[in-house]
């Protein structure tokens, strides 16, 4: 796989490069936003490991554009930001994974493997913070019906199939789907699936 590392701290880059290259991946590096754009113009990356505090630039300012312009590329946020607000704001850019720099380095391999399988990755620390184990927050509350509809959507079932499974009308399923869009703050099924997986509603 072709993996890019957008990180301006040399020690972190050296550690990641050694770890990832030892598992047979091609590694490319960008030290700032300009280099990153040049890299993406030349190489079609499979995965981009993106530092959020990227030199003088906050990656959240350009990640939505990268996501739109490189739909084939999975983006893993690697950052020292480990508070609830920061995690939520980064996930809102539609990255495919989140890993805190304070966590064991070997988790990067688990993250790459997960993204390679077209799944989203949320590190243990980020998941714990989102689940509110430290602050008592319940970040998304769903009714039993909403959970059933969400599960059907995650299993790629059609509206008709979900309606038949939970014994309601297709119109009712559409109502619950609209409610899920609001609660997960997304505009389409793709965004719903991604956020639901990242927030731990599907394993």
C-alpha positions as a LaTeX table, in Angstrom:
\begin{tabular}{lrrr}
\hline
Residue & $x$ (\AA) & $y$ (\AA) & $z$ (\AA) \\
\hline
Unk1 & 0.00 & 0.00 & 0.00 \\
Unk2 & 1.05 & 3.59 & $-0.59$ \\
Unk3 & 0.93 & 5.47 & 2.70 \\
Unk4 & 1.58 & 9.16 & 3.20 \\
Unk5 & 2.69 & 10.72 & 6.47 \\
Unk6 & 1.82 & 14.41 & 6.86 \\
Unk7 & 3.81 & 15.29 & 9.96 \\
Unk8 & 6.37 & 17.98 & 10.76 \\
Unk9 & 8.09 & 16.31 & 13.73 \\
Unk10 & 11.09 & 14.31 & 12.52 \\
Unk11 & 11.25 & 11.84 & 15.41 \\
Unk12 & 7.62 & 10.87 & 14.94 \\
Unk13 & 8.09 & 10.47 & 11.20 \\
Unk14 & 11.19 & 8.31 & 11.64 \\
Unk15 & 9.39 & 6.04 & 14.09 \\
Unk16 & 6.33 & 5.67 & 11.89 \\
Unk17 & 8.39 & 5.14 & 8.75 \\
Unk18 & 10.42 & 2.32 & 10.32 \\
Unk19 & 7.35 & 0.63 & 11.78 \\
Unk20 & 5.22 & 0.83 & 8.64 \\
Unk21 & 7.96 & 0.07 & 6.09 \\
Unk22 & 8.78 & $-3.12$ & 7.99 \\
Unk23 & 5.31 & $-4.32$ & 7.04 \\
Unk24 & 5.88 & $-3.88$ & 3.33 \\
Unk25 & 4.21 & $-0.54$ & 2.67 \\
Unk26 & 5.54 & 2.29 & 0.51 \\
Unk27 & 5.99 & 5.45 & 2.56 \\
Unk28 & 5.80 & 9.07 & 1.40 \\
Unk29 & 6.33 & 12.11 & 3.60 \\
Unk30 & 5.15 & 15.72 & 3.60 \\
Unk31 & 6.45 & 18.21 & 6.13 \\
Unk32 & 3.95 & 20.99 & 5.41 \\
Unk33 & 0.69 & 21.70 & 3.57 \\
Unk34 & 2.39 & 22.73 & 0.31 \\
Unk35 & 4.42 & 19.53 & 0.21 \\
Unk36 & 1.27 & 17.55 & 0.95 \\
Unk37 & $-0.58$ & 19.07 & $-2.00$ \\
Unk38 & 2.40 & 18.37 & $-4.27$ \\
Unk39 & 2.54 & 14.80 & $-3.03$ \\
Unk40 & $-1.15$ & 14.21 & $-3.65$ \\
Unk41 & $-0.80$ & 15.66 & $-7.16$ \\
Unk42 & 1.89 & 13.09 & $-7.97$ \\
Unk43 & 0.93 & 9.99 & $-5.98$ \\
Unk44 & $-2.44$ & 8.31 & $-5.47$ \\
Unk45 & $-2.16$ & 7.36 & $-1.81$ \\
Unk46 & $-4.15$ & 4.55 & $-0.24$ \\
Unk47 & $-3.86$ & 5.99 & 3.26 \\
Unk48 & $-2.82$ & 9.39 & 4.59 \\
Unk49 & $-1.67$ & 9.64 & 8.21 \\
Unk50 & $-2.42$ & 13.27 & 8.98 \\
Unk51 & $-1.14$ & 15.30 & 11.92 \\
Unk52 & $-3.85$ & 17.78 & 12.96 \\
Unk53 & $-1.53$ & 20.48 & 14.26 \\
Unk54 & 0.41 & 20.43 & 11.03 \\
Unk55 & 3.11 & 23.07 & 11.33 \\
Unk56 & 1.40 & 26.47 & 11.26 \\
Unk57 & $-1.81$ & 25.01 & 9.82 \\
Unk58 & $-4.69$ & 23.29 & 11.58 \\
Unk59 & $-5.52$ & 20.32 & 9.35 \\
Unk60 & $-9.21$ & 20.68 & 10.14 \\
Unk61 & $-9.20$ & 23.68 & 7.82 \\
Unk62 & $-8.33$ & 21.59 & 4.77 \\
Unk63 & $-9.37$ & 18.01 & 5.58 \\
Unk64 & $-12.90$ & 18.34 & 4.13 \\
Unk65 & $-11.35$ & 19.39 & 0.80 \\
Unk66 & $-8.90$ & 16.48 & 0.86 \\
Unk67 & $-11.75$ & 14.08 & 1.56 \\
Unk68 & $-13.78$ & 15.44 & $-1.37$ \\
Unk69 & $-10.88$ & 15.54 & $-3.81$ \\
Unk70 & $-9.39$ & 12.15 & $-2.91$ \\
Unk71 & $-12.35$ & 9.80 & $-2.36$ \\
Unk72 & $-10.16$ & 6.71 & $-2.79$ \\
Unk73 & $-7.82$ & 7.75 & 0.02 \\
Unk74 & $-8.42$ & 6.81 & 3.64 \\
Unk75 & $-7.36$ & 9.45 & 6.18 \\
Unk76 & $-6.14$ & 8.61 & 9.67 \\
Unk77 & $-5.89$ & 11.54 & 12.08 \\
Unk78 & $-2.81$ & 11.20 & 14.30 \\
Unk79 & $-2.77$ & 13.91 & 16.93 \\
Unk80 & $-1.94$ & 15.01 & 20.44 \\
Unk81 & $-5.48$ & 16.42 & 20.75 \\
Unk82 & $-7.30$ & 14.13 & 23.15 \\
Unk83 & $-10.25$ & 16.16 & 24.43 \\
Unk84 & $-13.88$ & 15.54 & 23.51 \\
Unk85 & $-14.38$ & 18.74 & 21.50 \\
Unk86 & $-11.25$ & 18.21 & 19.41 \\
Unk87 & $-12.08$ & 14.60 & 18.64 \\
Unk88 & $-15.60$ & 15.50 & 17.58 \\
Unk89 & $-14.40$ & 18.38 & 15.41 \\
Unk90 & $-11.84$ & 16.18 & 13.65 \\
Unk91 & $-14.36$ & 13.37 & 13.06 \\
Unk92 & $-16.74$ & 15.96 & 11.63 \\
Unk93 & $-14.31$ & 16.44 & 8.72 \\
Unk94 & $-15.13$ & 12.85 & 7.67 \\
Unk95 & $-11.72$ & 11.32 & 8.29 \\
Unk96 & $-11.68$ & 7.52 & 8.44 \\
Unk97 & $-9.87$ & 7.12 & 11.74 \\
Unk98 & $-8.51$ & 8.78 & 14.87 \\
Unk99 & $-5.40$ & 7.89 & 16.89 \\
Unk100 & $-3.91$ & 9.83 & 19.81 \\
Unk101 & $-0.14$ & 10.29 & 19.88 \\
Unk102 & $-0.13$ & 9.37 & 23.57 \\
Unk103 & $-1.20$ & 5.81 & 22.75 \\
Unk104 & 1.13 & 2.87 & 21.93 \\
Unk105 & 2.86 & 3.30 & 18.58 \\
Unk106 & 1.97 & $-0.24$ & 17.52 \\
Unk107 & $-1.68$ & 0.83 & 17.26 \\
Unk108 & $-0.78$ & 2.49 & 13.96 \\
Unk109 & $-0.56$ & $-0.99$ & 12.42 \\
Unk110 & $-4.01$ & $-1.89$ & 13.72 \\
Unk111 & $-5.34$ & 1.38 & 12.33 \\
Unk112 & $-3.81$ & 0.75 & 8.90 \\
Unk113 & $-5.16$ & $-2.79$ & 8.83 \\
Unk114 & $-8.64$ & $-1.55$ & 9.74 \\
Unk115 & $-8.64$ & 1.18 & 7.08 \\
Unk116 & $-7.26$ & $-1.26$ & 4.53 \\
Unk117 & $-10.37$ & $-3.40$ & 5.18 \\
Unk118 & $-12.57$ & $-0.38$ & 4.35 \\
Unk119 & $-13.60$ & 0.04 & 7.97 \\
Unk120 & $-13.27$ & 3.08 & 10.20 \\
Unk121 & $-10.82$ & 3.11 & 13.10 \\
Unk122 & $-11.20$ & 4.74 & 16.48 \\
Unk123 & $-8.39$ & 4.23 & 18.98 \\
Unk124 & $-9.15$ & 2.95 & 22.50 \\
Unk125 & $-8.41$ & 6.33 & 24.10 \\
Unk126 & $-10.51$ & 8.28 & 21.61 \\
Unk127 & $-13.37$ & 5.82 & 21.96 \\
Unk128 & $-13.23$ & 6.05 & 25.75 \\
Unk129 & $-13.40$ & 9.85 & 25.60 \\
Unk130 & $-16.29$ & 9.82 & 23.13 \\
Unk131 & $-18.20$ & 7.31 & 25.21 \\
Unk132 & $-17.90$ & 9.67 & 28.14 \\
Unk133 & $-16.22$ & 7.28 & 30.58 \\
Unk134 & $-14.24$ & 10.19 & 31.98 \\
Unk135 & $-16.81$ & 12.96 & 31.79 \\
Unk136 & $-20.21$ & 11.27 & 32.04 \\
Unk137 & $-21.34$ & 12.55 & 28.66 \\
Unk138 & $-23.70$ & 10.49 & 26.52 \\
Unk139 & $-22.82$ & 11.83 & 23.12 \\
Unk140 & $-25.66$ & 10.23 & 21.11 \\
Unk141 & $-28.85$ & 8.83 & 22.56 \\
Unk142 & $-31.01$ & 6.59 & 20.38 \\
Unk143 & $-34.41$ & 5.06 & 20.93 \\
Unk144 & $-34.78$ & 1.31 & 20.53 \\
Unk145 & $-36.42$ & 1.82 & 17.12 \\
Unk146 & $-33.65$ & 4.15 & 15.98 \\
Unk147 & $-31.10$ & 1.54 & 16.99 \\
Unk148 & $-32.94$ & $-1.10$ & 14.97 \\
Unk149 & $-33.11$ & 1.11 & 11.89 \\
Unk150 & $-29.45$ & 2.09 & 12.28 \\
Unk151 & $-28.45$ & $-1.55$ & 12.55 \\
Unk152 & $-30.32$ & $-2.32$ & 9.35 \\
Unk153 & $-28.62$ & 0.56 & 7.55 \\
Unk154 & $-25.21$ & $-0.60$ & 8.78 \\
Unk155 & $-26.00$ & $-4.06$ & 7.42 \\
Unk156 & $-26.75$ & $-2.44$ & 4.03 \\
Unk157 & $-30.39$ & $-3.47$ & 4.06 \\
Unk158 & $-32.94$ & $-1.59$ & 1.97 \\
Unk159 & $-35.74$ & 0.48 & 3.47 \\
Unk160 & $-38.19$ & $-2.27$ & 2.55 \\
Unk161 & $-36.07$ & $-4.95$ & 4.18 \\
Unk162 & $-35.70$ & $-2.93$ & 7.38 \\
Unk163 & $-39.44$ & $-2.23$ & 7.47 \\
Unk164 & $-40.24$ & $-5.95$ & 7.10 \\
Unk165 & $-37.67$ & $-6.90$ & 9.74 \\
Unk166 & $-38.98$ & $-4.58$ & 12.46 \\
Unk167 & $-42.68$ & $-4.72$ & 11.39 \\
Unk168 & $-43.24$ & $-1.07$ & 10.52 \\
Unk169 & $-44.04$ & 0.79 & 7.31 \\
Unk170 & $-41.37$ & 2.01 & 4.91 \\
Unk171 & $-42.52$ & 5.56 & 5.68 \\
Unk172 & $-41.80$ & 4.96 & 9.36 \\
Unk173 & $-38.31$ & 3.70 & 8.53 \\
Unk174 & $-37.70$ & 6.86 & 6.50 \\
Unk175 & $-38.82$ & 8.93 & 9.50 \\
Unk176 & $-36.32$ & 7.19 & 11.78 \\
Unk177 & $-33.59$ & 7.52 & 9.18 \\
Unk178 & $-34.18$ & 11.29 & 9.04 \\
Unk179 & $-33.99$ & 11.39 & 12.84 \\
Unk180 & $-30.65$ & 9.55 & 12.72 \\
Unk181 & $-29.30$ & 12.09 & 10.23 \\
Unk182 & $-30.11$ & 14.86 & 12.70 \\
Unk183 & $-28.67$ & 13.11 & 15.76 \\
Unk184 & $-25.43$ & 12.15 & 14.00 \\
Unk185 & $-25.26$ & 15.56 & 12.25 \\
Unk186 & $-24.89$ & 14.09 & 8.75 \\
Unk187 & $-26.56$ & 14.66 & 5.39 \\
Unk188 & $-26.52$ & 11.21 & 3.81 \\
Unk189 & $-26.29$ & 7.47 & 4.53 \\
Unk190 & $-22.56$ & 7.40 & 3.83 \\
Unk191 & $-21.92$ & 9.98 & 6.54 \\
Unk192 & $-24.29$ & 8.19 & 8.91 \\
Unk193 & $-22.50$ & 4.87 & 8.49 \\
Unk194 & $-19.08$ & 6.41 & 8.94 \\
Unk195 & $-20.02$ & 8.32 & 12.11 \\
Unk196 & $-21.92$ & 5.40 & 13.59 \\
Unk197 & $-18.93$ & 3.11 & 13.18 \\
Unk198 & $-16.50$ & 5.70 & 14.53 \\
Unk199 & $-18.70$ & 6.29 & 17.56 \\
Unk200 & $-18.88$ & 2.60 & 18.35 \\
Unk201 & $-22.42$ & 1.68 & 17.26 \\
Unk202 & $-21.21$ & $-1.17$ & 15.07 \\
Unk203 & $-18.49$ & $-3.77$ & 15.60 \\
\hline
\end{tabular}
